[in-house]
Amino acid sequence: MNATPTAFEKRIQLRKARGEDKQAIVRISRSTVNFVVEEEWLDDLVKTNTHTVIVAVHDSHVVGFLIFVVREDGVYITHMAVEATLRRNGIGKILMRKLMNDLQDHGKNSIKMVVDTNDVQCLDFCKAVGFRSVGVMNNYYERGKAAQMLSFDTSAVRHR
C-alpha cells in the first residue's frame, strides 16, 4: 500500500461506529454485491458485542465502514464498503490499514475474508493491499455462485 497519504486521505477520520451511523452504513452497503447491512443486524452486533464496526468519516459524513469479528484462528472481515462515488480515493485502503495495524492488539496475525468470485473490483483491491486467495468455495452464496477465501498474514508483510 502507498505509504504517503493523499490530501484527501489525510482528512479521513476513523472511529468505532455509533448509533447515528446506522443509516449511512445501510445506505453505503446497498451499493455492494452480496450483502446489505440492515439496521436490525447492526443493533444485534452492538448488543451482543461480537463484531466491531469501524467507520471512515469525511467532513462529518460516514463514507465507508468495515465490520470484523475476532475469532480464535484470526480476524474475519464480514463486510466492508465505501460510498460508491468516493471509491478509488484511498478510503478502503485506510480502513484496511487500520485493521492490519491493529492485529497485534487483538492478539492475532491474520485476517480472512470471503469475496464473491464475480466481484472483480473487490478481489483486485484485496490483492493490491496484500491478501492472497487460499481457496474457492462453490455454492457459497447460492447454488452455482462461488466465493474466494482470501487471507492476509502479518508474517508475510508488515504495514506500519
C-alpha atoms as one frame of an Amber mdcrd trajectory, in Angstrom:
protein
   0.000   0.000   0.000   1.180   3.508  -0.769   2.873   4.873   2.369   2.309
   8.558   1.551  -1.327   9.572   2.112  -3.007  11.970  -0.292  -4.583  15.246
   0.883  -7.990  13.553   0.715  -6.792  10.554   2.742  -5.406  12.874   5.416
  -8.927  14.243   6.000 -10.408  10.803   6.676 -11.007  10.018  10.343 -11.633
   6.521  11.646 -13.685   5.664  14.713 -15.956   2.992  16.110 -19.482   3.237
  14.741 -22.177   4.920  16.808 -25.943   4.636  16.711 -26.311   7.649  14.453
 -24.106   5.960  11.822 -26.543   3.120  11.133 -28.452   4.752   8.272 -25.239
   5.704   6.472 -23.864   2.172   6.846 -27.094   0.686   5.439 -27.113   3.183
   2.546 -23.472   2.526   1.650 -23.912  -1.243   1.876 -26.727  -1.169  -0.695
 -24.135  -0.452  -3.393 -22.245  -3.695  -2.719 -22.514  -7.035  -4.458 -23.857
  -9.583  -1.985 -24.802  -8.451   1.464 -26.882  -5.486   2.527 -26.311  -4.499
   6.140 -29.630  -3.867   7.880 -30.157  -1.704  10.972 -31.516  -4.646  12.980
 -28.371  -6.654  12.247 -26.181  -3.731  13.351 -28.230  -3.385  16.544 -27.718
  -7.076  17.221 -23.944  -6.761  16.700 -23.802  -3.903  19.186 -25.938  -5.735
  21.777 -24.011  -8.990  21.593 -20.640  -7.238  21.191 -19.458  -9.960  18.796
 -18.281  -7.717  15.957 -16.508  -4.390  15.703 -17.728  -1.760  13.258 -15.265
   0.937  12.180 -16.439   3.904  10.122 -14.477   6.267   7.895 -15.657   9.853
   8.272 -15.011  12.745   5.881 -16.385  16.229   6.633 -18.625  14.716   9.366
 -20.181  12.203   6.924 -19.704   8.434   7.105 -18.159   7.474   3.760 -17.151
   3.882   4.438 -17.144   1.115   7.006 -15.516  -2.159   7.918 -17.111  -4.851
  10.094 -14.963  -7.574  11.614 -15.028 -10.293  14.237 -12.105 -11.674  16.235
 -12.109 -15.459  16.410  -9.674 -17.983  17.826  -7.938 -18.514  14.479  -7.775
 -14.875  13.379  -9.749 -11.803  12.428 -12.566 -12.147   9.894 -13.901  -9.252
   7.865 -17.621  -9.823   7.463 -18.343  -6.702   5.414 -16.622  -3.636   4.059
 -17.923  -0.934   1.759 -17.122   2.588   0.614 -19.519   5.219  -0.712 -19.773
   4.425  -4.446 -18.944   7.982  -5.571 -15.819   8.068  -3.389 -14.249   4.748
  -4.309 -10.641   4.816  -5.517  -9.793   7.653  -3.125  -7.965   5.517  -0.553
 -10.832   5.093   1.939 -10.855   1.298   1.697  -7.079   1.277   1.981  -7.265
   3.397   5.152  -9.862   1.095   6.723  -7.862  -1.996   5.807  -4.573  -0.483
   7.015  -6.186   0.290  10.396  -7.239  -3.324  10.863  -3.877  -4.643   9.663
  -2.011  -2.366  12.058  -4.278  -3.315  14.984  -3.962  -7.089  14.561  -1.444
  -7.401  17.402  -3.835  -5.505  19.692  -6.297  -8.332  19.051  -3.609 -10.975
  19.625  -3.846 -12.211  16.028  -1.624 -12.257  12.961  -4.071 -12.961  10.135
  -7.175 -11.538   8.504  -9.556 -13.603   6.422 -12.484 -12.656   4.264 -14.809
 -14.198   1.709 -15.445 -12.424  -1.609 -17.814 -13.293  -4.462 -15.726 -14.628
  -7.358 -17.630 -12.252  -9.669 -16.711  -9.155  -7.633 -13.557  -8.412  -9.606
 -13.213  -4.871  -8.196 -13.156  -6.158  -4.608 -10.832  -9.051  -5.450  -8.398
  -6.700  -7.197  -8.497  -4.298  -4.237  -7.879  -7.065  -1.692  -4.955  -8.467
  -3.641  -3.487  -4.961  -4.043  -3.480  -4.463  -0.246  -1.795  -7.807   0.421
  -4.467 -10.512   0.554  -3.981 -13.770  -1.308  -6.504 -16.350  -2.395  -6.423
 -19.519  -0.279  -9.355 -21.343  -1.823 -12.645 -21.294  -3.666 -15.942 -22.307
  -2.067 -18.545 -23.433  -4.570 -22.221 -22.643  -3.941 -21.248 -20.300  -1.100
 -23.869 -17.626  -1.719 -26.376 -19.747  -3.605 -26.345 -22.673  -5.982 -23.755
 -22.059  -8.663 -22.355 -18.899  -7.042 -18.799 -19.320  -5.754 -16.679 -17.278
  -3.353 -12.960 -16.932  -2.797 -11.465 -17.186   0.679  -8.772 -14.533   0.995
  -6.115 -14.291   3.671  -3.688 -11.636   4.871  -0.852 -12.712   7.143   1.326
 -10.212   9.004   4.285 -12.583   8.925   4.367 -12.141   5.139   4.053  -8.318
   5.034   4.345  -5.604   7.674   2.206  -2.401   7.358   3.397   0.116   9.973
